[in-house]
Amino acid sequence: MLIAGLLGAGVGQVHDQRSQTMQSQTVSRALETSQSGATSTWVNPDNANRGSVTPHRTFRGPNGNYCREFQQSVVIEGQINS
């Protein structure tokens, strides 16, 4: 699975564990089960950190593994990280 390396380089360093868990679960679920173009969101009620992920094209990589392009946005303390 390609998810681990694409969760937003550096984003995981700047937000709390609960937000990080919510982000990771939302991304995993969206990439595994959502139709292309369907946006999934998460919001941490403790601090209003939030984010969205929209899966796009699914394809097979050179090694034969399935991959999925996606767009992600994360808002931490009012700052957007795309």
C-alpha positions as CSV (number, residue, x, y, z in Angstrom):
1,M,0.0,0.0,0.0
2,L,1.2,3.5,-0.9
3,I,-0.5,5.3,1.9
4,A,2.3,5.5,4.5
5,G,4.7,7.5,2.3
6,L,2.0,9.9,1.1
7,L,0.3,11.0,4.3
8,G,1.7,14.4,4.0
9,A,5.4,14.8,4.5
10,G,6.0,16.8,7.6
11,V,2.3,17.2,8.5
12,G,2.5,14.3,10.9
13,Q,5.2,16.2,12.9
14,V,3.1,19.2,13.6
15,H,-0.3,17.9,14.8
16,D,-1.4,15.9,17.8
17,Q,-1.8,12.1,18.0
18,R,-5.6,12.1,17.8
19,S,-5.6,14.3,14.7
20,Q,-2.9,12.1,13.2
21,T,-4.9,9.0,13.9
22,M,-8.1,10.5,12.4
23,Q,-6.2,11.6,9.3
24,S,-4.6,8.2,8.8
25,Q,-7.9,6.3,9.2
26,T,-9.7,8.7,6.8
27,V,-7.0,8.4,4.2
28,S,-6.9,4.6,4.4
29,R,-10.6,4.2,4.2
30,A,-11.0,6.7,1.3
31,L,-8.2,5.1,-0.7
32,E,-9.5,1.6,-0.1
33,T,-13.3,2.1,-0.5
34,S,-14.3,5.5,-2.0
35,Q,-15.1,6.1,-5.6
36,S,-12.8,8.4,-7.5
37,G,-13.8,12.0,-6.9
38,A,-15.6,11.3,-3.6
39,T,-14.2,13.5,-0.8
40,S,-13.9,12.1,2.7
41,T,-13.3,14.5,5.7
42,W,-12.3,14.3,9.3
43,V,-12.5,16.9,12.2
44,N,-10.9,16.7,15.6
45,P,-13.5,18.2,18.0
46,D,-10.8,18.8,20.6
47,N,-8.9,21.4,18.6
48,A,-10.7,21.9,15.3
49,N,-7.8,20.4,13.2
50,R,-9.4,19.0,10.1
51,G,-8.7,17.6,6.7
52,S,-10.0,16.0,3.5
53,V,-8.9,13.5,1.0
54,T,-10.2,12.9,-2.5
55,P,-9.0,9.7,-4.3
56,H,-8.5,10.0,-8.1
57,R,-7.0,7.6,-10.6
58,T,-6.3,4.0,-9.7
59,F,-3.5,2.3,-11.6
60,R,-0.9,-0.5,-11.4
61,G,2.6,0.5,-10.7
62,P,5.7,-0.9,-12.4
63,N,6.0,-3.6,-9.7
64,G,2.3,-4.7,-10.3
65,N,1.0,-3.1,-7.0
66,Y,-2.2,-1.1,-7.2
67,C,-1.7,2.6,-6.6
68,R,-4.1,5.5,-6.3
69,E,-3.5,9.2,-6.9
70,F,-5.2,11.4,-4.4
71,Q,-5.5,15.0,-3.2
72,Q,-5.3,15.8,0.5
73,S,-5.7,19.0,2.5
74,V,-5.1,19.4,6.3
75,V,-5.9,22.5,8.4
76,I,-3.9,22.7,11.6
77,E,-4.3,25.7,13.9
78,G,-6.0,27.5,11.0
79,Q,-3.1,26.9,8.6
80,I,-3.8,24.9,5.4
81,N,-1.3,22.2,4.4
82,S,-2.0,20.7,1.0
